[in-house]
Amino acid sequence: PLPIIPTDRLTQMSNQLGLPEKFLLHVGSDSPYKNRPGLIEIYRQLRALMPGGAPALVLAGRPLQLDVQAQLDREMPGCVRTVDSPDSKTLSGLYQLA
C-alpha cells in the first residue's frame, strides 16, 4: 500500500512539482494497454468542450517520448505536466492531490 502523506507535506510536494490546484492524473507508460495517445486525444476534446475551464493533465510514470512532449508543448502549452518516474511517496501524494 502507498503511504498517506500529511496535508502540510502535500502542499510542499505540490509546490515543488509545480502542480495546479486541480488536475487529472494518469499514471503509467507508453505501454499499449495504458493508451496514452487515446488519453491525450480525449483530453484535447475535453479542452475543446471546456475552453478555459479544463483542469490540467498530469502524466506520471515513464517519461514521454521527446516528439510527443514537443507536440504537447506546442499544442497545449502549460496544460499537460509530467512527473517522471515518481517514487512511492510522490505517487501517493499525486493520488491524494488529484
Solvent accessible surface area in square Angstrom, and as a share of the most:
residue,aa,sasa,rsa
1,P,184,1.16
2,L,73,0.36
3,P,53,0.33
4,I,146,0.74
5,I,11,0.06
6,P,84,0.53
7,T,108,0.63
8,D,110,0.57
9,R,88,0.32
10,L,20,0.10
11,T,75,0.44
12,Q,91,0.40
13,M,5,0.02
14,S,18,0.12
15,N,109,0.56
16,Q,123,0.55
17,L,64,0.32
18,G,41,0.40
19,L,19,0.09
20,P,37,0.23
21,E,162,0.73
22,K,149,0.63
23,F,14,0.06
24,L,74,0.37
25,L,42,0.21
26,H,25,0.11
27,V,38,0.22
28,G,14,0.13
29,S,12,0.08
30,D,65,0.33
31,S,32,0.21
32,P,126,0.79
33,Y,179,0.68
34,K,72,0.30
35,N,84,0.43
36,R,5,0.02
37,P,100,0.63
38,G,19,0.19
39,L,48,0.24
40,I,11,0.06
41,E,74,0.33
42,I,114,0.58
43,Y,6,0.02
44,R,70,0.26
45,Q,99,0.44
46,L,50,0.25
47,R,76,0.28
48,A,79,0.62
49,L,145,0.72
50,M,80,0.36
51,P,112,0.71
52,G,96,0.92
53,G,46,0.44
54,A,23,0.18
55,P,33,0.21
56,A,14,0.11
57,L,2,0.01
58,V,0,0.00
59,L,2,0.01
60,A,0,0.00
61,G,12,0.11
62,R,164,0.60
63,P,73,0.46
64,L,16,0.08
65,Q,106,0.47
66,L,157,0.78
67,D,99,0.51
68,V,45,0.26
69,Q,46,0.20
70,A,46,0.35
71,Q,67,0.30
72,L,2,0.01
73,D,74,0.38
74,R,171,0.62
75,E,82,0.37
76,M,7,0.03
77,P,95,0.60
78,G,53,0.51
79,C,26,0.15
80,V,11,0.06
81,R,78,0.28
82,T,50,0.29
83,V,13,0.08
84,D,78,0.40
85,S,84,0.54
86,P,30,0.19
87,D,91,0.47
88,S,65,0.42
89,K,122,0.52
90,T,25,0.14
91,L,36,0.18
92,S,4,0.03
93,G,0,0.00
94,L,0,0.00
95,Y,113,0.43
96,Q,70,0.31
97,L,48,0.24
98,A,67,0.52
